[in-house]
Amino acid sequence: MEYVSFTYLEAENIDDCLDHAYLTTMDRWIFWIGGSFALLASLFLIVGFIRFKELRKPPGDIILGISLSDLVLSAHWIVIAIWPKQVADPTFCTTIGIFSTTAGINEFLYNLSFCFFMIISLRNALTQSKVPRKTFHVINILCSGCYVTFLLANHFIGRTLFGTCSIKSSCKRGFFSYFGGMLVALFVLVGGYTYYYIRKYTPKCSQALAKRTSFLLYYLRYIICASFIFLAIAVTNFFYVGLSSGTEDSNDSRWSWIQSVGNAAKLCTPLVLSLIRYNDPFIKKIMKRVIFFWRKDCQSVSNISGLGRGTSLEPGDISLEAKSQSFSSEFMFNSLSSGRKIEITYTLLSGVLYSHINQRNKQVEESVTSNKHTRNIYKHEKVYMIDDKLIKDTVPTVKEELEKSYFSILPGTLKVYAPEVFEEFIKADEDFLCISQSLDFNSNREEIKDASGGDGGKSGEFFFFSKDRKLIIKTIPDLEKQMLVSILERYVNHFKEHPNTLISKIYGIYTFENQDLDLKFNLILIKNICGFSKNYIERAYDLKGSSYDREVLKTGVVNSKEELKIRVLKDKDFEKFETKLYIQQEIAEGLRRQIEIDSLFFRKVKLIDYSLMIFYINKKKYWEENGKDAQDHTAKNPLASIPSEKEEGIYYNIGIIDYLQPYNFEKKLEKYFKKFQRLDINLDTSTQDPLTYSNRFIEFVRRITS
C-alpha cells in the first residue's frame, strides 16, 4: 500500500471508506451536460470581458473573476465525468484537485467580494466617495494562494466522498470534512446581510443616485440566488459527510441521491448565476455582439452605458442628461433632468391621446404599421411613428400648450396593444369618461408638473393623475406588461361577466421607445378608483391581508386621524386605527362575494401581490363645496363606493390594484428568503403562491366586513 503511507489522511484507511466514492451515472450526465452549458456560458462572458473594456470596469472585474472560476470548475466537472475512475489515481486527482480547489476558493472569495462591493458601493454613494477597485483582487489572490499552498503542503488535496477531486475526505469526521460546507454557509450569512443592508438603506428615488441604486437593486437577485444555491451545497455537504463518514454503511446507495443533489447544486452556481448576469441590460447588449458576431445589427450597438459600470458608479461622473439610459423603465424616470422629465411627460401623454384619436376616428396614417392581419384581436398591435409635427397637427390642444411651455415632443415609436379591445372598454364607460377631456393639456397643467416632479412610486416610476381624477397613467416593468398581454382575453371576459368587479380597470397598454436616448417606457392607462383629489381623502389603506412588514406608523403617537392623511397606510395600521369596515350587511355580503370572484380569477391566471385599496372619502365635504349634483364616477359601481355607517358623509372607495405580478422564481426566492431571514418557516410573508394568497385575501376581507 504505497499510497496509504503517502499522506496523513490515507493513514486513516481512507481507501476503505472511499472505495465506492465515484460519480453515479446520473451525476456523470449532470456534470457532462450541465458542465458543458456552464463552460460555454462562462466562456462567452470571459470573451466579452476581454474584447470590450467597458465590461472590465467595476464591478465587471469582480464578475470576470467569478466567471474565470466557473470556467475552471466546469472544465473540472467535465473531465471527472469523462474519466470518473481516474479519481482513484493520486497523481491525477491531486493535479485536477489543485485546479478545482483554486477555482472553488476564488469563486467563494469573489462572490463575497461582490457582496462587499454592493454594500460599500451604496455606503460610499451616500457619502459621495469612491469605491475601492484593486483591494478585492489583492485580498482574493493572497488568500487563495495561501489556502491552496497550505492544502498542498499537508497533502489535503485528493479524492472526495462526492467522487470528485478537491479537499480530500477522511474516514473520520473532522474539521476538514465540513470545511467546504462551513465556507458556503458563511456566504449565506453574508448574502443575507447584504440583502438586508441594500433593502434598508437604498435611497428611494434619489435623482443623483438613481443609476447606482438601480444597479444595486437589480443585482440583489444575484445575491439571493447565490445564497440559496450555496445553502443547498452546504446542507448536502453536512448531511452526506455525516451519513457517509465513519459508519459501516458508508457506501450505502440509499444516500447517493444526496450526492446527486449536492453535485447538481454545484452546477447551478455557474448556470443560474450566468443567466442572471446575462440578463443585466448592460451586459446583454454587449454580449449580443459576442454571441452573434456574424450579425451586423448586433455589431452596431452605440452609446453603451451601464447600470453602474464605469463612470455611472462614480457619483461625480453621473450625467443626468446622458443620452444613454440603459436601465429598466421602473427606475429610469427619476434619473433624468427636470427638463427631460417634462418633455417625456408631454410625449407620453401626447402618445396616448394621439393613438386614442386615431382609433376613435378610424384614421389610417402613413406613420402607422400594424399586424392587423392577425385574427386574434387580443394579439393585435399598432406601432405609430410619432414626432413633434405629427402630434401638433393631430392634437391642437397639445400644440397650444407646447408652444406656451417651449417644449417639444420627443420623436419615437408608440406601440399600442389590442387597440380595438380597449376601445370597446372605453366606450362601455362613455357615460362618465372622455379620454380627450381627461387628458387635456390645458386643464392638466399642474398635474403634468406634478408628474414631472419625480416622486413617483417607491421604484421611481412615472405616475400621472388626471385633473378630473378619472384616469391614471403609470409605467410598468416588461414582466407585468407581458403578463397583462398574455391574460388579456380572460381579463376582458372577466369584466364582461362581472360588471361590478372591483379590479381597477385598464383602458390601454402602450410602449414608447426613443432609440437616440435609449429610452423605453411601458405604460398603462387605468381607471382611478379613488376618484377624488387629496382634499377629500381622509385616510387611505393598501391592504394585502398579511401582517409581516405591513406597518407604516411603527413608532410615534398619533394624536388624531388628521395625522393619518399624509401617507398610504397598511394592514397593521388598519388593525390599529380602523379594525373593520362599517357597512350594511347586505352590501357587505355582495362585497365579499365579488372579492372572492376577483381573487379566484387572479388565482387562475397565477397572479399575486394584489392589494385592496380603501380610500376614506369625505363626500359630504365634496358635495358642500361642489353641489349635490357634482359628478362622481366611482358611484357607478355600488360595491366600489360604499357609505360608512360609523362616520357621517364618509364613503369607502374600494378597488383592487397592483395585480400584474406573476408568481415566478424570483417571488418564490423572496418568500423563502424572508422565512430564512426570520428563521420562521411559518412566517406570513406578503408573497405567497396564488392559492394561498387568494385564500388569505378572501379571508381577510371576510374578517373586516363581518
N, C-alpha and C positions, 0 to 999 in steps of 0.2 A: 504493500500500500504506500507507494511513493507519494501519492497526492495527500494521504492522510497526515503526513508529517509536514506538509507544505505551509500550513497556516495554523493559527491559533484556533480558528473555528472548526477546521477539519478534525482537530484533536478531540472534539466532542462528538465524533461519529456523524458528521453532517451528511456523509454519503448515505447512511442508513435511512435518515428521515427525508432525504431528497431523491431517493431512488425513482419515485414516480412524479417528481416535480417538473413535468413537461406541459407544454400547451396542449389543451384538448383540441379536438377537431374544430369545435365551434370557435375557440379562441384563435386558432390559426386563420380561419376565414375572417374573423373580426379584424385581426391585425393586417391581413393581406389586403382586404378590400378597403376597410376604413383607413389603414395606414397609407394606402396609395392616394386616396382622396385628400387626406390630411397633408401629405407631402406636396401634392400639386397646389393645394390652397396656400400653403406656406411659401412654396417656391415662387408663385406668381407675385405674392406680396413683396418678397425679397427683391425680385427683378424690378418691380415698380419702384421700390425704395432706392435701388442702385441707380436706376435710369433717371428718376425725377427728384431733384434735390429738394423740391417743396415738401416731399413726404418725409424727409430726414430731419426736419425741424421738430423740436419738442411739441408733443410727446411722441412724434413719429419715430424718434430714435429708440424710445423705450419699446414701442410696438415692434420695431425691427429686431430688437434683442429677443423678444418673445417669439417672433417668427423664426429666427435662426435656431433657437432651442427646439421649437416644434418640428422644424425640418430634420434635425439630427435625431430626435426621438422617433419620428415617423419612419426614417430610414432604418433605425434600430429595430423597430417592430416588424418591418417587412423582412429584414434579414432573419430574425428569430422565427418568423412564420415559414420561411423557406427552408431553414435548417434547424428545426426545433431540437433535434437530438444533440446538436453541437454544443448545447449549453452544458453538457457533461464534461466537455473538454476544458480544463482550467485555462489554458492559453487563449483559446477562442473566447471564452466567456469573460475573462479579465479584460481582454482587448476591447470587446464590444461594450463591456460594462463601464470602462473609462469614459467612452463617448456618451453613453446613456446617462450616467451619473452626473457628468459635467453639464449636459444639456438639461437634465432634470433640476439640478440645483439652480442653474441660471434661469430656467423658466419660473421657478418659485421666487427667486430674488427679483426678477424683472416684473413679475405680477405684483409683488409687494411694492416695488418702486412705483408702479402705476398708481396704486392706492395712495401712496405718499405724495406722488405728483399731483393728484387731484386735490388732496387736502391742502397742500402747500400752494397750489395754483389759486384756489379760492381764497385762502388766508392772505396771500400776497396781493390778490386783486383788491381785497377790501382795504389794504394799507397802501395800495398803489406802488408796490415794489416789484422787483423782478423774481422770476422763478429760476432756481439753480438748474444748470444744464449738464455739467460734467460730473457732478457729485455722484449721481446714481451709478454711472458706468464704472467709476473708480472703485466704489464700495463693492459693487457686484463682482468685478473681476478679482479683487483681492480676496473676498470671502469665498468665492467658488474655487479659486486656485488653492487656497489654504485647506479647504474642505476636502477636495479630491486628493491632494498630496497626503493629507493625514490618512485617508482611507487606503491609499496605495501602500503607504509605509507600514501599515498594520495589517495588510493583506485582507482588507474588509470588502473588496470588490469581487463579485463572482455570482454564483447561481442563487436564485431566489425561490421561495415557495410558489411564486406565481409562474414559474417556468421561464423567467426572463433573466437577464444579466444586469445586476445593479448592486445595491448593498447586499452582501452575502447573508443568507439566512442561517440561523443556528437551530439545532435540535431543541435547545432550551430557550425558553422565552427570556429575553433580556432587553436592555436599553435599545440596542440597535434593531431588534425585532420590530419595535414600534416607532423607530425614529422617523421613518418616512411619513407615517400616519400623524405623528405629532407635528411635523412641519406643515402639512396641509391643513391640519386643524388650526394651527396658528394663523394661516392665511384667512380661514373662515372668520376668525375673530377680528382680524384687521379689516377684512372686507365689510363685515357688519358695522364696524365703527366708521368706515369711510362712507357707507350708505347713510348712516345716522348723521354724520357731520355735514355732508353735502345737502341732504334734505333740510336740515335745520338752519344752516347758515347761508344757503344760496339766496342772493338778493332777489326780490320779486320785481321783475320788470324794470330794473335799473338800466337806463339807456347806455351808460358808459360801459357797463359790464355785460351787456346782452350777449355778445358773441362768446365771451368766456363762459358765462353761466349756462348757455345753451349747450355748449360742448360738454361741460361737466354733467349736466342732467342727462344728456344723450348717453354718455359712457357709464352711467350708473347701471344700465342693463348689463354691461360687460362685467362689472363688479359682482352683480347679483348672480349672473350665470356662473362666473368663475367660482364664487363662494359655494354654490350648490354642487358643482362638479367636484371641487376639491373635498367637500364634505362627504360625498359619495365614496371618493377614493379613500379618505381617512377611515370611514366606517367599515368598508370592506377589508381594509388592511388590518384593523384591530380584530375584527371577527375571524378572518381567515387565519391570521397568525395565532390567535388564541385557540382556535379549533385544531390547527394542524401541527402545533409545536409541542413536543414533549408528551405525546399521547400514543397509546398503542394503535389508535385508529387514525394516525396522522395522514395516511394516504387514502382514507375513506372517500369514495367517489361521491358520497352524498353531499359533500361540501364543495364540489367542483363548480357548482353554479355561482358560488360566492366569488371564486376566482374569475369566472367569466364576467360577472358584473363589474368587478374591480378593473379588469382589463378594458372592458367597454367604456367605463368611466374615464380611464386614462386617454382613450381615443377621443372622447368628447371634448377634451381640452383644446386641441388644435382645431377640430372640426367646427364645433359650435362657436368658439371664440373667433375663428376666422370668418365665419358667416356674419357675426356682429361687426367685425372690423370692416368687412366688405360693404356693409350697409351704411357705414359712415358716409354721408352725402359727398364729402370731400374726397375720400379715398375711392369711392365708387366711380366718381367722374374720371379720375386719373387712371384707375385700373382698367377701365374700358379701353384705354389706349394701349395697355399691355396685353390684355387677353385677345382683343380684336385688332391686332396690329395691322392687319391687311385692309381694314376698312378706313376709307378716307374721312368719313364723317366723325369717326372716333379720334382721329389724329388732329382735328381742327378745334379741339376744345380750347377756349380762350378765357382770359381773365379769371384764372383759377384762384380761388381764395377759400380758406378753410374754416372749420368750426373750432378754431382755437389753435391752429398751427401757424408757425411763423409769427408775423407781426401781430396777428389778431389776438395772440395771447399776452401781448405786452400792452397794458392799458394806455401808455403814452402813444402807441402806434395805431390804435384803433381809429379808423376813419369812418365816421358815421355817414359820410356822403359817398362811401366807396361804391363803385359800380358793380361790384360782385358780392352778392348776398347769397351764399351757398348753404344757408341753414334753413331748417324747416319752417313752414309758414306760421306755426303757433308761437315762434319766438321772434320772427324777423321784424314785425311791425315796429316794435319799440327800439330797434337798433338804428332806426332811421332818424334823420334830422327832422325838425319841426316842419320845415317847408316841404320836404319829401312826403311826410305823413299826410299833410293836407292835400297834396297833389294826388296821392294814391287814394285817399278817401273820395275825392271828387271822381276819380277814374272808376273806382269800384261801384259807386252809386250810379254813375252815368251808364256803365255797362249793364246793370240790372234794368234801369229804365229803358235803355235802347232796345234790349232783347225783348222786353215786355211789349213795347210799342210795335216792334216788327212782328211779333207773334200775334198780337191783337189785330193788327191791320192786314195780316197775311202778306206782308211785303216780301219780295224775293230780291235781295240786294246782291250786287256783284261781289260784295265783300263777305259773302256767306258761303261756307262749304258745309255739306250735310251728308249724313248717312241715312237719309230718309227712306232709301230703298229697303231698309230692313223692315220686316213685317211686324216686329215687336216694338211697339211704341215706347215701351219702358226702357229699351236699349237705344232709342233714337237720340242723336246728338246733333247740335248745330254749333259751328265754330264761326264767330264773327271776327273779322279783322277791323279793329276799331282804332281811330286816331282822333286828334283834336277837331279837325274839319268835319269829319263824318258825324261826330257826336253833336257838334254845334248846329249842323244843318238839319239834323233829325229831331233834336230836342231843344226847342227855342228857349225854354226856361233855363236850361243849362248854360246856353250861350250867354244869356244876360248876366247870370250870376258869376260866371267865369271872367267875363270882361270887367266886372266890378272888382273882383278879387285879384286880378292879374295872374291867375293860374291857368295852366293848360292840362289837357288830358294826355296821360302817358299812352303812347301807341303800344299795341299788343294784341293778343288774341283772347277772346272770351268764349269759352266752351260752355254751352247750355245743355244740360242733361234733361232728357224726356220733356221737351217744352210743351208738347200737346197735353201731356198728362197733368202738368202743373197749371196749365191754362184752365183746365176744367176745374181744378181745385180752387183757383181764384174766382172763377165765375160762380161757383157754388156759394161764395161769401160776398157776392156783389152788393147785397143789401146793406152792408156796412163798410165794405172795403173798396178803395180805389187806389191802385198802386201808384199811379201818376201823382195823385194828390198827396198821398202819404210820403212820397219821396221827393216832393217838390223842393228844389234847392233854396228858393227864396224863403219859404216858411221854415226850413230846417237849418238856417244859417248857424244858429247856436249849437244845434245838435251835431252838425258837421265839425264845428270847432271842438266840441267835447270828444267826439270820436277820434279826432286827430291828436288829442292831448296825450294819449299813450298810457292811460292807466290800465285799460283792458282787463282781461281776466288774470288769473294767477300765473298763466304762462305768457302773458303779454299779447294775447290775440286781439284782433280788431273787433270792436263792437260798435254798432250804430243803432240808436233808438230813435225812431221817427217822432216828430213833434206831436203827432196825434196819438202816440203811444199804441199804435196798432201793429207795428212791424219792428222786427229786429233783423239786422244783417250782421252776421258774425263769421269769422274764419273757423275752419275745422281742419284737422290733420287729414292726410291722404287716407289713412286707415279708416276713419269714420266716413269719409266721402265714398270710398269703395264699398263699405258696408251698406250705406244707405241706398246706393245704386243697385246693389245685389238683392236687396229685400223690397225694392220699390213697389213691385206689383202687389205683394202681400200687404205692404204698408197702406197702399191706396184702398185695397179691398177692405181692410180693417175700418177705415174711416167711412166707407160706404155702408158697411154692415152695422156700424155702431156710431150713429151721428152725435151721440153725447160722450164720445170718448174724451178722456182728459189728457191725452197725448198732445203736446204742443204741436200745432200743425205747421208743416213746412210747405212753402209756396214756390220754392225753386232751389236748384243746385247749380253752381257755377264754378268755373276755374279760370282765373285771369293769369296770363303769363306775359312777361316782358323779358325777352331774351337779352337785350342790351344790358339791362341791370340784373339779369339772372334772378328775377322776382317771380314767385308763384304763390297765388292765394286760392285756396278752396273756400267758397262762400256758400252759406245757405240763407235764404230769405224765410223768416219764420214768424209765426203769429206771436204777439206779445201777450202772454196770459195775464200779466198784471193789469195792463190797460190804463194805468193812471200814472201821473207824474209823482215824483217823490214827496210833493206837498201833501198828498193824501194817503201815503203809505205809513201806517203806524208801526208795524213790525213786518219782518219777512223771515221765513224759515226755509232752509234747504234740508229736507229730511230723507234719510235712506233706510231708517229702521234699525240702524246699527248704533252701538254705543262707543266702540273703540275709536278714539281720536275724532270724536264728533262733538266737540265743545269749543265755542269761540270765547265766551266770557269765563275763562278759567280762574282768573283772580280778580280781586276788587269787589266792591259792594255796589250794586245797582240800586239807587235810591228811588227811581221811578221808571215806568215803562217808556218815558220820553227818551231815556238814555239808550233804549234798545233800537232806536231808529237808525243809528249811524252805521250799522253793518248788517249783513245777512247772517242769521244765526243758524245753529244746527240742532241735532237731536237732543243732546243733553241740556241745551239751553231751553228747548221746548218743554222738556220734562220739568225744568226748574220754574219757568215763568208761565206756562200755559196749561200743562197736564193733558188737556183734551180739547176737541172742537165741540162747541156748544151749539148743536143744530137739531132741528126736528128729526124725530126718529124715522119718519117716512123718507125724508131726504137722505138721512144717514144710511139707510138700507140701500137706496139707489146708488149712493156714492161707493159703498163697499162692493156692490155687485160690479160696478163699472171698473173700479180699481182692479178687481180680480180678473175681469175680462182683458184689460190692458196688460196686466202683468203676465197672464198666460200667453198673450201674443209675443211679448218680449222673450218669454221662456222658449217658445217655438223657434224663434229666429236667433236664439242664443246671444241675447244682449243683456248686459249687466250695468251696474253703476248708475242707473237712472235715479232721479230724485223726485220726491213730491214737493213741489214748490208751493208754499202757502203765503199769500200776502194778506195782511190785515188792512183792508181799505176803508177809510173813513168816507163813506158815500154821503153821509149826512152833510158833512162839510162841503163835499163836491157839489151837491145839489143846491146848497145855500149860496154858493159862490157862482154857480153856472146855470141855475134854474133846474126845475124838476124834469124838464124835457131834454136836458143835456144828454148827448149820445153816450151810450155805454155798450160797447160791442161785446164785453165779457158776459153780459146778461143773456146773450143768445142761447147759451148752454146752461140750463138750470143747475147743473152739477158743478159748473165752473165758477160760479159766483153765488155763494150761499150766505144768507143773513145770519148773524150771530144772535143767539138767544140770551147771551150774557151781557154784551156791550151794545148799547143802542146806536144804530147807524153804522155799525161795523159789519163789513162783509168779508167772508173768506174767499178770496180769488185763488183758485186751485188749478194746478196743471202738472203734468209730468214732463220733466226737462232732462237734457243731457243723457239721451238714451241710445247713443250710437256706438257705445263701447262694446266690442265683442269680447267673449271670454276666451282669450288667446293664451299662448305660452307665457307671455310677459306678465299677464294678470295672475296666472297660476303661481308663478315665481313670487310675485308680490305678496300674495296671500300667505304662502308658506314661509316666506322670509319674515313677515311680521310675527307669525306664530313662533318662529325660531328666535326672533329678536326678544320676544317677551317670555320665551320658554314656556309657552302655554298652548298646547295643541288644540284646546277648545276655545281659543280666543275668537271673539265675534268680530272679525275684521269687516270693513265695509265691502271689500271684494270677496265674492263667493261665486260658486258655479251658478248657472242660470236657474236651476231648480231651487236650490237653497235660497238664492237671492229673492226669487219670486215669492216663495212661501213666507219668507221673513217680511217682505214688503207688504203682502196681503194681511198678515197677522198684525203688523204694526198699525195699519190703517184701521183694522177692526178694533184694535185696542183704543185708539184715540177718538173713535167716533161712537163708542158704546157708553 
